[in-house]
Every structure is written in C-alpha cells, then in structure tokens.
Amino acid sequence: MTFENELYGAMCNAYPTLTVRAFSHALGMSSGYWSSITAQQLPVSNAALINLSDHIEFRKVLAESESIQRKRLNDIQRMIAKEIVNRFALENESFEEVWDEVSTSLRQGIATDNSSYGAMPFVMSSY
C-alpha cells in the first residue's frame, strides 16, 4: 500500500463522511487534485502535505483533548511528518545530510535574526 492510500484511508477513518473533493480542499488544492494524482499514480506534493498538516492542526483545536478523533489526527500528522522527512532524506541520500543542512540553516537564521535587532527608532517633534 502506498503512502497516499494510507493517508487517504487514515483521513477516512478520522472522518467517515470525507469525500475526495473535501480531501483535495484539505490538501489546499482544487477539487479534482486527489482524483488527478491518484489516476496518474503521482505522489502528493510536499506543499499539499504541509497544507493538510495545517488543516489537521485546526481540526485538533475543535476536537476534545482526550478523544479518539484527536488521537487519529495526531497519528496522521506523525505520518505526514515521517513522509516529508523520508522524502528529503531520499533527495539528499542520507538523514545526516538533511539534518546538517537544516541545523546549519537554523543556526544562520538565528544569527541573522539576533543581529538585526536594535534600539527602536523614535522621533521627537515639537508642536
């Protein structure tokens, strides 16, 4: 079973009345997105997976804190996170390379952010 089939099955398990159009919208795409990629046997895009994770995060707010629904949504988010990491690892051939690249980028971002802060400018005017 492919990741895409598992993902759709997990979403249908969490939301039994889910339609392919509603699933496409949850992915942040047009109504026919899911049907199109399924017919062409293409993977779900990374952007669509991130949109779905955001959609699920919103749905978790509406779910009760200890409910089965919330547990299912957490499981789907973990599934999405693992798939995205696996995709980046495959593109970069090793998890260590991915982690090195991410951590370097984060360190550079932190260094850049810290150096851009300073005293706030103010203007004194007399009337």
Contacts in CASP RR format, 6 or more apart in sequence:
PFRMAT RR
TARGET T0000
AUTHOR 0000-0000-0000
METHOD contacts of the structure
MODEL  1
MTFENELYGAMCNAYPTLTVRAFSHALGMSSGYWSSITAQQLPVSNAALI
NLSDHIEFRKVLAESESIQRKRLNDIQRMIAKEIVNRFALENESFEEVWD
EVSTSLRQGIATDNSSYGAMPFVMSSY
3 43 0 8 1.000
3 44 0 8 1.000
3 79 0 8 1.000
3 83 0 8 1.000
4 37 0 8 1.000
4 38 0 8 1.000
4 43 0 8 1.000
4 44 0 8 1.000
6 79 0 8 1.000
7 44 0 8 1.000
7 52 0 8 1.000
7 76 0 8 1.000
7 79 0 8 1.000
7 80 0 8 1.000
7 83 0 8 1.000
8 23 0 8 1.000
8 34 0 8 1.000
10 72 0 8 1.000
10 75 0 8 1.000
10 76 0 8 1.000
10 79 0 8 1.000
11 18 0 8 1.000
11 23 0 8 1.000
11 26 0 8 1.000
11 76 0 8 1.000
12 18 0 8 1.000
13 72 0 8 1.000
14 69 0 8 1.000
14 72 0 8 1.000
14 73 0 8 1.000
14 76 0 8 1.000
15 22 0 8 1.000
20 32 0 8 1.000
20 34 0 8 1.000
20 35 0 8 1.000
21 31 0 8 1.000
21 32 0 8 1.000
21 34 0 8 1.000
23 34 0 8 1.000
24 30 0 8 1.000
24 31 0 8 1.000
24 32 0 8 1.000
24 33 0 8 1.000
24 34 0 8 1.000
24 35 0 8 1.000
25 31 0 8 1.000
26 51 0 8 1.000
26 52 0 8 1.000
26 55 0 8 1.000
26 56 0 8 1.000
27 33 0 8 1.000
27 34 0 8 1.000
27 44 0 8 1.000
27 48 0 8 1.000
27 49 0 8 1.000
27 51 0 8 1.000
27 52 0 8 1.000
27 55 0 8 1.000
28 48 0 8 1.000
28 51 0 8 1.000
28 52 0 8 1.000
28 55 0 8 1.000
29 48 0 8 1.000
29 51 0 8 1.000
33 48 0 8 1.000
36 42 0 8 1.000
37 43 0 8 1.000
37 44 0 8 1.000
46 84 0 8 1.000
46 87 0 8 1.000
49 80 0 8 1.000
49 83 0 8 1.000
49 84 0 8 1.000
50 80 0 8 1.000
50 84 0 8 1.000
52 76 0 8 1.000
52 80 0 8 1.000
53 77 0 8 1.000
53 80 0 8 1.000
53 81 0 8 1.000
56 73 0 8 1.000
56 76 0 8 1.000
56 77 0 8 1.000
56 80 0 8 1.000
57 77 0 8 1.000
59 73 0 8 1.000
60 70 0 8 1.000
60 73 0 8 1.000
60 74 0 8 1.000
63 69 0 8 1.000
63 70 0 8 1.000
63 73 0 8 1.000
64 70 0 8 1.000
85 95 0 8 1.000
85 98 0 8 1.000
88 98 0 8 1.000
89 95 0 8 1.000
89 98 0 8 1.000
92 98 0 8 1.000
92 101 0 8 1.000
END
